[in-house]
Amino acid sequence: MLQLQFVNFRQGSYIVVEGKPQNDIFYIIQCGTVRVQREDSIPGQQPEMFGPGDFIGVISCMSNHSQIDTALAVTDVVCISVRRDQYPELIERNTPVAMKIIRTFANRMRLLNDTLMKATLNNSASQTAEQIFRVASYYDKIKKPSIAIYAYYQYIKANPNGMNVPVAKQRFQALRGVSRAVYFESNQDLLRVYPQDTMIMSEQQSGADMFIIQEGRVKISKVVDGTEITLAILKKGDMFGEMALLENKPRSACAIAEDNCRLMTVNRSNFDQMVATQPQLIARLTTMLAERLFQTQRQLVNSQLHNPLEKMIDMLALQVEKAKVTIDPKLKTSYVTDLTPQDIATMCGLTQNEQNLNISKFMNDPHIKMAPGNKIMVPDCLELIKTSAFYRKQRSK
């Protein structure tokens, strides 16, 4: 039986503290006001004020990372505490609470992604259908026809009278003979197969399907000012596309099959059924969104590092943290990633010139070694994490 506790915090007391490992509980504010801020926030980020119905510590709790915020009681505050293991039962008994958390996460993710683009390239991608044409042109230019043709199709569909439609139609016809693109239109298939280097969805495309990866890897990225920014590399069991489903807004990023992929699709009707009958899947969606928010917030801090090599080292440390590698402080803990130096460079938003100048330096850095398949191996995870923390701390001085 679900038994939740009320917890009182006096004015001026701390509810959670950034960096602390206490992460198995989150709080729902019942009354009072709470100020939430981060020590390593990027310039321009202001403390947030939370009130009744808001959540404290839920990102760290559901992603199982140390606290990413400090929350201070501005007034006397009463909260309900929820343990991580109580969350599935909470979903069963109070679905609206779970959905509010998920929708809050989705909205925050969209805002953070846009902030990340601005911080990384001092710009953000256009929020119009013309952005789909820019995406198509980018992949056409780098000779990825099965990606480009999909985006050209979506641009023509979204903006049939657009100024670039004649070019898009001409390129679409030219690429048909060499393309392996599939699923230009959504359908009712529960399972879909996407060949490697094909597009699953384009940023600014309309759509309301969410995907769960059954096999393969999927790259989530954006194209800004002719540069591809990798937001995440997703694996078996991961979900994506949920923001368009939850918010009924255009896609916020591209999804591209890194390998041959098999995906399960979830549309609005079966998502509603999922919420009602499969609380464990909703719990997993919450955990996934919390993990992505943690990662995106860290990427924002990474974007403030000025030295490209330091950015790449810090980004690699983030991938180790994301993988939750068990580190023995008394021994050197090694970890072999499935990422290449090129992957890390695009995650950092480095320009082509910066990549040309720094990838070889990165590959020769003592914190990494190269494994078969051009994959990165970290010989000492703890030392890497300490070094990246030092770089971030130096940034804030």
Buried (B, 14 or more C-beta within 10 A) or exposed (E): EEEBEEBEBEEEEEBBBBEEEEBEBBBBBBEBBBBBBBEBBBEEEEBEEBBEEBBBBBBBBBBBBBBBBBBBBBEBBBBBBBEBEBBBBBBBBEBEBBBBBBBBBBBBBBEBBBBBBBBBBEEBBBEBBBBBBBBBBBBBEEEBBBBBBBBBBBBBBBBEEBEBBEBBBEBBEBBEEEBBBBBEEBEEEEEBBBBBBBBBBBBBBBBBBBBBBBEBBBBBBBBBBEBBBBBBBBBEEBBBBBBBBBBEBBBBBBBBBBBBBBBBBBBEEEBEEBBEEBBEBBBBBBBBBBBBBBBBBBBBBBBBBEEBBBBBBBBBBBBBBBEEBEBEEEEEBEBEBBBBBEBBBBBBBBBEEBBEEBBEEBBEBEBBBEBEEEBBEBBBBBBBBEBBEEBBEEBEE
